[in-house]
Amino acid sequence: MTILISVGSGKGGSGKSFVAVNLASSLAAKGKHTVLIDLDIGGANDHILFGLLNPTVTLEDFLSHKVKSLEEIIQPIAKNLGLIAGAGNNLQTANMPYATKGRLMRHVMSLDADIVIIDIGAGSHYSSLDFFMFADHQICVTTPEPAAVLDLFRFIKLAMIRKMMSAFIAHNQVSKALRTMDFDSKEAVLDFAEEREPGCRDAVAKTVEAFAPHLVVNRVVNGRKLNIFKLVRMLHDYMGVALPGLTEIPEDEAVLDAVCSYLPVVSTAPLSPASVSIDGLADKLLKHIGLA
């Protein structure tokens, strides 16, 4: 059974794609058949981080029906690792119709792999939130800066509410209210839903009961941990659950060297502090999903 892991962030510049690329590389090196899909619509750059500057096929070939399946556009990167390069920034991809989104999700689920890493576009567009919550497990990436921490909190909150809205497809008034109102906690969302649709509380709660994202804090330096503790506390207070894991990736000169070489840092400098942290993240995830 293929395990889907989405990687998202509240804003650009957090290193989300860096984490996705290096995590996929680490998992593949551990013997897991891994496919990385770049769904960062308009900002796809995973191929560049692998040194693939001009991919011959991209997700756009699938979206435009030039190919029938995602399997046809997987490009081999290394042993056990394949890449589906992202699509360009055009109206078709930026405003993905519901039917196209559904087709893409069905084909993602049918991929023949141990693990599929989905690199989601930053921000809170509906497509980003839907693809993020679509996966079996979620990873949230931020940096320690206060603005980035708050953006990630908003992203996670909106992703959870967007998932809850799926329980009200046939109830437009409830869905509209969930889109336009703000809530102080997950319980407030559930209370609101119950008031509008008596008896629905349990059904709505079940849509997000397994939502417990793993937090990755990138570019950590001494003295910046206070903001991370605040984020963990805010998420605990809002969601009512403890996050299952926290990984800190330290500021590391080896990362810049790797990016400039168009290669993952886990390949160019496997013993660097950043690589060791990412390798530890891979081990945590494998244990968490039962593939260790």
N, C-alpha and C positions, 0 to 999 in steps of 0.2 A: 504494500500500500504506500503510495506516494505521500510524503508529508510536505505541506505547504507552509512556508515561513515568510511573512511579509516584513519589510524593513521600511519604516516611515519616520518622518520628522515634522516638527511644527513649522520650520522655515528652512530656506536654502542656506548653505554654508555650514551646516552642522557636521558634514563628513558622512552623510548617510550612504552615498554611493561608494565611498571608500570602505565603509564597514561591510556593505553588501558584497563587494568584489572580493575583499580579503577573507570574509567569512566563507564564501563559496569556495575559494581556493583552499582554505584550511580544511573544510569538510571533505573536499575531493582528495586531498593529500592523506586523509585518514581512511581512505578506501570507500567513501560513500559516493555513489553515482549521483552527481549534483548538476542541476540545470539552474542557471541564473537568468531571470527574465527582467529586462529593463523596461518598466512601465512608467518611467518618469517622463510623461508626455511633455514635450517641449524642452526638456532639459536632459535628454538621454545622453549619457557619457560613459557608461560602463565599458563600452568597447574600447574607448581611448585608454582607460586604465589598464587594459590588457594589451595595449600596443596595436590594436586593430583599428587603424585610423579611418579606413574606408570599407566598412563591411559590405559584402556583395549582396547580402539579403538582410532584411530587417523586419520588424514587426509590421511595418506598413504593407509588406507584401502579403501578409496574412489578412490584415484588415481590409485590404482592397480586393481580396479573393484571387490574387495571382497564384497563391498556393492554397491547398485544401486543409493542411494541418500545420500545427506549430512544429511538429517533428521535422518538417522539411526545411525549416529555417534555423535549426540549431547548428551553431558553428563550433566545432571542437577547439577548445582552448588548451587543455592539458589532459593528462590521464584522469578519467572519471569526471571531467568538467566540460560542460557545454554552455554556450551563451546564445540567448536570443536577444539580438541587439534592438535598441529602442527605435521607435518611429520618429519621423521628423515632425516639426511643429507646423501642422496645417489644420484647416477647419475640421477635417474628418477625424483626426485624432484628438484635437483639443475639445471637440464637442461630440464625444462618442455616443451614438444612439444606444438606447436600452437594448435593442436586439443585438447590436454589435458587441456590447459589453457582455451580454449573456453568452454569446457564441465564444468569445475569448475565454471566459471563465470555464466553460465546459471543456474546452481544449486544454486549458492549463491543468485541470483535474485529471485529464487522461494521459498526461505526459508519463513516459516510462522512465522513472528515476526514483532513487531513494528519497531525495530531498529536492524541492524546488524553492529557490530563494527568489522572492518577488521584490524588486526595488521600486518602491512607490514614489510618485511625485510628491514633493514637499508641499505643505499647505493643506487647506481644508476644502478643496473642491470636492464635489460629490463623488466623482470618479475615484479620486485618491482615497477618500474615506471608505468607499465600497470595496475597492481592491484590498485595502489594508485589513478590513474586517473579514473579508472573504477567506483569508488564510486560516489554517489550523492554529498557528501560533504567530504572535506579533512581537517585533522588536522595535523599540522607540529609541531614536538617536537624538542627542542634544549635546550642546557644549555647556560649560558651567555658567556662562554669562546670564544675568537675570532676565534679559529680554528673551533669550533662547529658551530658558526654563519655563517662562510664562507661555510662550508660544506652543511649547510641547504640551503643557497642561491643557490649553485650549483645544489642541488637536486631538488629544486622547478623549477629552470630554465630548467633543463633537462627533468623534468616531463612534463612541458608545451610544449617543443619542440617535445617530444615523442608523445604527444597527437596530435599535429599539423601534424606529419608525417602520422597519420592515414588517413588524407585526400588525401594522395598520394600513396595509396596501388598499384595503377596501373601505377605509375610513379616512377620507381626505381631510376632514375638519381636524381630526386628532393629529394627523401628520403635519398639517399646516401649522398648528399650534406648537408642535415640537420643534419645527424649523425656526420659528420666530421668537420663542420665549427662551429665557435663560433660567438655569436651575442651579441651586446651591449644592445639590448632591444627587446621587443615583436614586436614593429613596424619594426625593422630591419628584423626580421624573415618574417613578412608579406610582406615587400617590396621585399625580396629575392624570396619568393614564387610567387609573382605577376610577377616578371621579367621572371621566368622560365615557368610559366603557366598563361598567361594573362587571367584575369577574375576570378581567383580563390581566390582572397584576401578575399572576404566576406565569402566564404565557409570555408576557413581555420580559419578565425577569430571566426566563430561560434563554432568551435570545442572546444574552450577554453573560450568562453565569460562568462560562469558561474563559471570559476575557480577563486575562491577567498578564499584560505585556511585560516583556523583559526590558529593562532599562539599560541603555548603553550611553555613558557619558564620555564624549570624545575630547581630546586635547586638554586633559586635566593637568594642572600645575598646582604646586603647593599653595594653600591658602584659599582655594576656590571651592572647597567641599561644602561649605555652608549652604550654598544655593541648591546643591543636589539634595541635601537632607530636607530642605524646604519643599522641593518638588515631591520627594517620596511621601512626606507628610500630607501634602495637599492631595495627592492621588489616593492615599489611604483614607483620608477623611471624605473625599468625594465618592470613591468607588466602594468603600467599606471593606476592602480586602488589602492584604499586604502584597507587594510586588514579589514575584517568585525569584527574581534575580537582579543583581546590579553589577555591571561590568564597567570598570574605568579604564580608558585607553589614555595613557600619558602622552603629553607633548613629546614628540620624538623627531629629531632631525632626519632619521632614516626614512620617515614617511615622505618628506619632501624630495629626498633623493630618489625614492621609488617612483613617485608621481612623475618626476622629470624624466625618468627612464621608461615611462609607460609600462610599468610592471607592478604587481602587488607587492607590498612590503613583506608579506609572509614568504615570498619567493626570493626577494633580493637580500633581505636581512632577517632571516628566521629567528635569530637570537636577540633582536632589538626589543626594547621594552614594549613597543606597540604590538609587535608580532606575537610576543608572549601573551599579552592580554587577549588578543584576538583568538589565539589558539586555545586559551582557557575558556573563552566564550563558546567556541565550537564544542569543547568537551562538556560544558554545562548543558548546552542544547541537546547534544546527543543523549546525555543521561536523562534529561527532562522528557524527551520524546520517546525514550525506550530503545534507542539505536546504539547505545554505548557498547 
